[in-house]
């Protein structure tokens, strides 16, 4: 049998991307925990673009070089009340 597949079209481009595991949803809004200091994290709203292969393009909310939590978001969600 043939399985459907998503194939990107258009020219390659640079983009800031995060894995699905970094996305925390609250009331339908995509969020992510950003490490802002030793044992300090900030929950930020994201503007997402296209998704491909388990990764999301981030249009706003994270800057290049910032550290995004991709594993262990459950304890942070509990602390943030999300």
N, CA, C and O atoms as CSV, one atom per row, in Angstrom:
chain,resi,resn,atom,element,x,y,z
A,1,UNK,N,N,0.834,-1.200,0.000
A,1,UNK,CA,C,0.000,0.000,0.000
A,1,UNK,C,C,0.869,1.252,0.000
A,1,UNK,O,O,1.995,1.251,0.499
A,2,UNK,N,N,0.329,2.294,-0.560
A,2,UNK,CA,C,1.018,3.585,-0.617
A,2,UNK,C,C,0.535,4.440,0.544
A,2,UNK,O,O,-0.668,4.574,0.768
A,3,UNK,N,N,1.485,5.023,1.285
A,3,UNK,CA,C,1.152,5.907,2.401
A,3,UNK,C,C,1.262,7.352,1.954
A,3,UNK,O,O,2.161,7.694,1.186
A,4,UNK,N,N,0.356,8.209,2.424
A,4,UNK,CA,C,0.474,9.628,2.081
A,4,UNK,C,C,1.701,10.217,2.759
A,4,UNK,O,O,2.087,9.786,3.846
A,5,UNK,N,N,2.301,11.189,2.122
A,5,UNK,CA,C,3.474,11.862,2.686
A,5,UNK,C,C,3.386,13.345,2.380
A,5,UNK,O,O,2.818,13.750,1.365
A,6,UNK,N,N,3.951,14.147,3.264
A,6,UNK,CA,C,4.013,15.583,3.057
A,6,UNK,C,C,5.392,15.905,2.523
A,6,UNK,O,O,6.401,15.559,3.137
A,7,UNK,N,N,5.436,16.565,1.383
A,7,UNK,CA,C,6.704,16.957,0.785
A,7,UNK,C,C,6.776,18.474,0.721
A,7,UNK,O,O,5.888,19.111,0.154
A,8,UNK,N,N,7.826,19.063,1.297
A,8,UNK,CA,C,7.951,20.513,1.234
A,8,UNK,C,C,8.154,20.969,-0.212
A,8,UNK,O,O,8.785,20.278,-1.012
A,9,UNK,N,N,7.625,22.108,-0.520
A,9,UNK,CA,C,7.818,22.681,-1.849
A,9,UNK,C,C,8.453,24.048,-1.706
A,9,UNK,O,O,8.395,24.666,-0.643
A,10,UNK,N,N,9.039,24.500,-2.749
A,10,UNK,CA,C,9.675,25.811,-2.737
A,10,UNK,C,C,11.149,25.685,-2.390
A,10,UNK,O,O,11.633,24.604,-2.055
A,11,UNK,N,N,11.849,26.797,-2.475
A,11,UNK,CA,C,13.285,26.780,-2.212
A,11,UNK,C,C,13.583,26.621,-0.721
A,11,UNK,O,O,12.770,27.021,0.112
A,12,UNK,N,N,14.738,26.042,-0.371
A,12,UNK,CA,C,15.120,25.941,1.035
A,12,UNK,C,C,15.287,27.333,1.631
A,12,UNK,O,O,15.594,28.293,0.923
A,13,UNK,N,N,15.083,27.429,2.934
A,13,UNK,CA,C,15.265,28.719,3.607
A,13,UNK,C,C,15.678,28.479,5.047
A,13,UNK,O,O,15.420,27.413,5.606
A,14,UNK,N,N,16.315,29.465,5.640
A,14,UNK,CA,C,16.693,29.386,7.048
A,14,UNK,C,C,15.460,29.660,7.894
A,14,UNK,O,O,14.672,30.555,7.589
A,15,UNK,N,N,15.298,28.882,8.960
A,15,UNK,CA,C,14.172,29.086,9.865
A,15,UNK,C,C,14.558,28.596,11.250
A,15,UNK,O,O,15.347,27.663,11.392
A,16,UNK,N,N,14.003,29.222,12.254
A,16,UNK,CA,C,14.152,28.775,13.621
A,16,UNK,C,C,13.094,27.706,13.851
A,16,UNK,O,O,11.908,27.965,13.646
A,17,UNK,N,N,13.498,26.509,14.271
A,17,UNK,CA,C,12.547,25.411,14.457
A,17,UNK,C,C,12.728,24.791,15.836
A,17,UNK,O,O,13.817,24.818,16.409
A,18,UNK,N,N,11.639,24.231,16.357
A,18,UNK,CA,C,11.668,23.489,17.612
A,18,UNK,C,C,10.907,22.178,17.406
A,18,UNK,O,O,10.013,22.109,16.563
A,19,UNK,N,N,11.256,21.140,18.171
A,19,UNK,CA,C,10.517,19.885,18.050
A,19,UNK,C,C,9.137,19.990,18.700
A,19,UNK,O,O,8.890,20.862,19.534
A,20,UNK,N,N,8.248,19.085,18.300
A,20,UNK,CA,C,6.907,19.027,18.898
A,20,UNK,C,C,6.966,19.016,20.416
A,20,UNK,O,O,6.133,19.638,21.075
A,21,UNK,N,N,7.949,18.310,20.978
A,21,UNK,CA,C,8.034,18.160,22.434
A,21,UNK,C,C,8.273,19.478,23.165
A,21,UNK,O,O,8.046,19.551,24.373
A,22,UNK,N,N,8.725,20.519,22.468
A,22,UNK,CA,C,8.950,21.815,23.099
A,22,UNK,C,C,7.662,22.635,23.212
A,22,UNK,O,O,7.605,23.591,23.985
A,23,UNK,N,N,6.636,22.271,22.452
A,23,UNK,CA,C,5.397,23.052,22.421
A,23,UNK,C,C,4.487,22.632,23.567
A,23,UNK,O,O,4.154,21.458,23.726
A,24,UNK,N,N,4.097,23.618,24.357
A,24,UNK,CA,C,3.146,23.433,25.455
A,24,UNK,C,C,1.910,24.215,25.055
A,24,UNK,O,O,1.998,25.417,24.803
A,25,UNK,N,N,0.762,23.562,24.992
A,25,UNK,CA,C,-0.465,24.262,24.602
A,25,UNK,C,C,-1.281,24.624,25.817
A,25,UNK,O,O,-1.426,23.819,26.738
A,26,UNK,N,N,-1.816,25.834,25.826
A,26,UNK,CA,C,-2.708,26.284,26.888
A,26,UNK,C,C,-3.799,27.113,26.251
A,26,UNK,O,O,-3.522,28.137,25.627
A,27,UNK,N,N,-5.042,26.679,26.403
A,27,UNK,CA,C,-6.187,27.362,25.798
A,27,UNK,C,C,-5.991,27.569,24.301
A,27,UNK,O,O,-6.370,28.606,23.756
A,28,UNK,N,N,-5.400,26.579,23.640
A,28,UNK,CA,C,-5.192,26.644,22.197
A,28,UNK,C,C,-4.020,27.500,21.761
A,28,UNK,O,O,-3.764,27.635,20.565
A,29,UNK,N,N,-3.296,28.088,22.723
A,29,UNK,CA,C,-2.152,28.953,22.404
A,29,UNK,C,C,-0.858,28.159,22.540
A,29,UNK,O,O,-0.625,27.546,23.582
A,30,UNK,N,N,-0.004,28.156,21.502
A,30,UNK,CA,C,1.278,27.467,21.628
A,30,UNK,C,C,2.250,28.272,22.486
A,30,UNK,O,O,2.413,29.478,22.302
A,31,UNK,N,N,2.888,27.584,23.420
A,31,UNK,CA,C,3.835,28.203,24.348
A,31,UNK,C,C,5.087,27.339,24.399
A,31,UNK,O,O,5.085,26.189,23.958
A,32,UNK,N,N,6.159,27.915,24.947
A,32,UNK,CA,C,7.384,27.149,25.178
A,32,UNK,C,C,8.071,27.702,26.413
A,32,UNK,O,O,7.981,28.892,26.712
A,33,UNK,N,N,8.766,26.812,27.130
A,33,UNK,CA,C,9.579,27.225,28.269
A,33,UNK,C,C,10.976,27.542,27.765
A,33,UNK,O,O,11.602,26.737,27.076
A,34,UNK,N,N,11.459,28.738,28.121
A,34,UNK,CA,C,12.791,29.199,27.730
A,34,UNK,C,C,13.640,29.301,28.993
A,34,UNK,O,O,13.196,29.868,29.991
A,35,UNK,N,N,14.854,28.759,28.959
A,35,UNK,CA,C,15.755,28.867,30.104
A,35,UNK,C,C,16.376,30.258,30.096
A,35,UNK,O,O,17.073,30.627,29.150
A,36,UNK,N,N,16.122,31.031,31.155
A,36,UNK,CA,C,16.603,32.407,31.218
A,36,UNK,C,C,17.685,32.603,32.271
A,36,UNK,O,O,18.228,33.699,32.413
A,37,UNK,N,N,18.001,31.538,33.011
A,37,UNK,CA,C,19.044,31.615,34.023
A,37,UNK,C,C,19.154,30.277,34.716
A,37,UNK,O,O,18.397,29.351,34.426
A,38,UNK,N,N,20.109,30.179,35.642
A,38,UNK,CA,C,20.236,28.914,36.377
A,38,UNK,C,C,18.919,28.604,37.113
A,38,UNK,O,O,18.461,29.380,37.952
A,39,UNK,N,N,18.340,27.472,36.781
A,39,UNK,CA,C,17.080,27.031,37.388
A,39,UNK,C,C,15.945,28.049,37.235
A,39,UNK,O,O,15.023,28.075,38.050
A,40,UNK,N,N,16.008,28.881,36.201
A,40,UNK,CA,C,14.956,29.869,35.926
A,40,UNK,C,C,14.452,29.678,34.514
A,40,UNK,O,O,15.230,29.587,33.564
A,41,UNK,N,N,13.120,29.618,34.389
A,41,UNK,CA,C,12.486,29.386,33.103
A,41,UNK,C,C,11.352,30.380,32.908
A,41,UNK,O,O,10.685,30.783,33.861
A,42,UNK,N,N,11.149,30.760,31.673
A,42,UNK,CA,C,10.092,31.713,31.313
A,42,UNK,C,C,9.172,31.036,30.306
A,42,UNK,O,O,9.636,30.427,29.342
A,43,UNK,N,N,7.872,31.144,30.532
A,43,UNK,CA,C,6.895,30.588,29.604
A,43,UNK,C,C,6.528,31.682,28.612
A,43,UNK,O,O,6.078,32.757,29.009
A,44,UNK,N,N,6.718,31.413,27.322
A,44,UNK,CA,C,6.465,32.420,26.290
A,44,UNK,C,C,5.457,31.940,25.264
A,44,UNK,O,O,5.409,30.763,24.907
A,45,UNK,N,N,4.650,32.889,24.798
A,45,UNK,CA,C,3.740,32.611,23.685
A,45,UNK,C,C,4.549,32.555,22.401
A,45,UNK,O,O,5.499,33.316,22.212
A,46,UNK,N,N,4.157,31.645,21.525
A,46,UNK,CA,C,4.847,31.494,20.249
A,46,UNK,C,C,3.903,31.781,19.092
A,46,UNK,O,O,2.695,31.563,19.185
A,47,UNK,N,N,4.465,32.263,18.022
A,47,UNK,CA,C,3.767,32.321,16.742
A,47,UNK,C,C,4.443,31.277,15.874
A,47,UNK,O,O,5.627,31.386,15.552
A,48,UNK,N,N,3.674,30.261,15.499
A,48,UNK,CA,C,4.238,29.149,14.740
A,48,UNK,C,C,3.931,29.281,13.258
A,48,UNK,O,O,2.901,29.827,12.863
A,49,UNK,N,N,4.839,28.775,12.456
A,49,UNK,CA,C,4.657,28.731,11.011
A,49,UNK,C,C,4.361,27.307,10.585
A,49,UNK,O,O,3.470,26.664,11.139
A,50,UNK,N,N,5.089,26.818,9.621
A,50,UNK,CA,C,4.863,25.495,9.055
A,50,UNK,C,C,5.424,24.398,9.954
A,50,UNK,O,O,6.377,24.610,10.703
A,51,UNK,N,N,4.810,23.221,9.860
A,51,UNK,CA,C,5.294,22.032,10.568
A,51,UNK,C,C,5.787,21.024,9.551
A,51,UNK,O,O,5.223,20.889,8.465
A,52,UNK,N,N,6.848,20.315,9.916
A,52,UNK,CA,C,7.378,19.273,9.042
A,52,UNK,C,C,8.193,18.296,9.876
A,52,UNK,O,O,9.060,18.703,10.650
A,53,UNK,N,N,7.916,17.017,9.719
A,53,UNK,CA,C,8.698,15.948,10.353
A,53,UNK,C,C,8.847,16.133,11.857
A,53,UNK,O,O,9.936,15.936,12.397
A,54,UNK,N,N,7.767,16.511,12.544
A,54,UNK,CA,C,7.807,16.639,13.994
A,54,UNK,C,C,8.478,17.890,14.507
A,54,UNK,O,O,8.855,17.959,15.677
A,55,UNK,N,N,8.631,18.876,13.649
A,55,UNK,CA,C,9.256,20.148,14.035
A,55,UNK,C,C,8.381,21.303,13.570
A,55,UNK,O,O,7.692,21.215,12.554
A,56,UNK,N,N,8.425,22.374,14.330
A,56,UNK,CA,C,7.638,23.569,14.011
A,56,UNK,C,C,8.544,24.757,13.732
A,56,UNK,O,O,9.535,24.970,14.431
A,57,UNK,N,N,8.208,25.512,12.731
A,57,UNK,CA,C,8.880,26.783,12.470
A,57,UNK,C,C,8.359,27.790,13.487
A,57,UNK,O,O,7.154,27.862,13.726
A,58,UNK,N,N,9.260,28.570,14.092
A,58,UNK,CA,C,8.874,29.591,15.061
A,58,UNK,C,C,9.071,30.957,14.414
A,58,UNK,O,O,10.189,31.342,14.071
A,59,UNK,N,N,7.965,31.682,14.253
A,59,UNK,CA,C,8.011,33.008,13.631
A,59,UNK,C,C,8.244,34.105,14.663
A,59,UNK,O,O,8.820,35.145,14.342
A,60,UNK,N,N,7.796,33.877,15.916
A,60,UNK,CA,C,7.973,34.872,16.981
A,60,UNK,C,C,7.881,34.176,18.328
A,60,UNK,O,O,7.179,33.176,18.477
A,61,UNK,N,N,8.602,34.717,19.315
A,61,UNK,CA,C,8.543,34.211,20.678
A,61,UNK,C,C,9.859,33.639,21.176
A,61,UNK,O,O,10.081,33.549,22.383
A,62,UNK,N,N,10.725,33.257,20.262
A,62,UNK,CA,C,12.043,32.715,20.605
A,62,UNK,C,C,13.063,33.361,19.685
A,62,UNK,O,O,12.822,33.534,18.490
A,63,UNK,N,N,14.198,33.711,20.255
A,63,UNK,CA,C,15.279,34.283,19.464
A,63,UNK,C,C,16.367,33.226,19.240
A,63,UNK,O,O,16.545,32.339,20.075
A,64,UNK,N,N,17.088,33.311,18.130
A,64,UNK,CA,C,18.197,32.368,17.901
A,64,UNK,C,C,19.170,32.387,19.076
A,64,UNK,O,O,19.520,33.448,19.591
A,65,UNK,N,N,19.596,31.207,19.488
A,65,UNK,CA,C,20.545,31.089,20.589
A,65,UNK,C,C,19.908,30.884,21.955
A,65,UNK,O,O,20.599,30.490,22.894
A,66,UNK,N,N,18.605,31.141,22.093
A,66,UNK,CA,C,17.945,30.914,23.369
A,66,UNK,C,C,17.763,29.419,23.586
A,66,UNK,O,O,17.623,28.658,22.628
A,67,UNK,N,N,17.765,29.007,24.832
A,67,UNK,CA,C,17.642,27.583,25.182
A,67,UNK,C,C,16.183,27.254,25.473
A,67,UNK,O,O,15.563,27.839,26.361
A,68,UNK,N,N,15.656,26.315,24.714
A,68,UNK,CA,C,14.257,25.909,24.812
A,68,UNK,C,C,14.189,24.534,25.473
A,68,UNK,O,O,14.952,23.632,25.126
A,69,UNK,N,N,13.269,24.381,26.432
A,69,UNK,CA,C,13.080,23.085,27.088
A,69,UNK,C,C,12.346,22.164,26.118
A,69,UNK,O,O,11.256,22.485,25.646
A,70,UNK,N,N,12.958,21.012,25.826
A,70,UNK,CA,C,12.324,20.060,24.917
A,70,UNK,C,C,11.950,18.763,25.622
A,70,UNK,O,O,11.100,18.021,25.130
A,71,UNK,N,N,12.565,18.476,26.760
A,71,UNK,CA,C,12.240,17.301,27.572
A,71,UNK,C,C,11.962,17.755,28.997
A,71,UNK,O,O,12.598,18.685,29.493
A,72,UNK,N,N,11.013,17.098,29.655
A,72,UNK,CA,C,10.742,17.415,31.053
A,72,UNK,C,C,9.885,18.648,31.251
A,72,UNK,O,O,10.035,19.354,32.248
A,73,UNK,N,N,8.990,18.915,30.318
A,73,UNK,CA,C,8.134,20.091,30.481
A,73,UNK,C,C,7.031,19.874,31.521
A,73,UNK,O,O,6.459,20.847,32.013
A,74,UNK,N,N,6.719,18.617,31.867
A,74,UNK,CA,C,5.634,18.351,32.815
A,74,UNK,C,C,5.842,19.013,34.169
A,74,UNK,O,O,4.915,19.653,34.665
A,75,UNK,N,N,7.031,18.891,34.805
A,75,UNK,CA,C,7.207,19.585,36.099
A,75,UNK,C,C,7.089,21.096,35.966
A,75,UNK,O,O,6.563,21.756,36.861
A,76,UNK,N,N,7.569,21.646,34.865
A,76,UNK,CA,C,7.467,23.088,34.668
A,76,UNK,C,C,6.018,23.506,34.462
A,76,UNK,O,O,5.606,24.564,34.937
A,77,UNK,N,N,5.239,22.681,33.755
A,77,UNK,CA,C,3.816,22.968,33.571
A,77,UNK,C,C,3.107,23.017,34.914
A,77,UNK,O,O,2.281,23.898,35.153
A,78,UNK,N,N,3.428,22.071,35.795
A,78,UNK,CA,C,2.795,22.038,37.107
A,78,UNK,C,C,3.112,23.304,37.908
A,78,UNK,O,O,2.230,23.870,38.554
A,79,UNK,N,N,4.351,23.737,37.862
A,79,UNK,CA,C,4.752,24.951,38.576
A,79,UNK,C,C,4.059,26.175,37.987
A,79,UNK,O,O,3.630,27.064,38.723
A,80,UNK,N,N,3.950,26.219,36.668
A,80,UNK,CA,C,3.335,27.371,35.997
A,80,UNK,C,C,1.813,27.320,36.053
A,80,UNK,O,O,1.150,28.291,35.688
A,81,UNK,N,N,1.246,26.192,36.508
A,81,UNK,CA,C,-0.206,26.072,36.575
A,81,UNK,C,C,-0.840,25.883,35.228
A,81,UNK,O,O,-1.982,26.298,35.030
A,82,UNK,N,N,-0.133,25.261,34.275
A,82,UNK,CA,C,-0.650,25.050,32.915
A,82,UNK,C,C,-1.013,23.620,32.739
A,82,UNK,O,O,-1.469,23.226,31.666
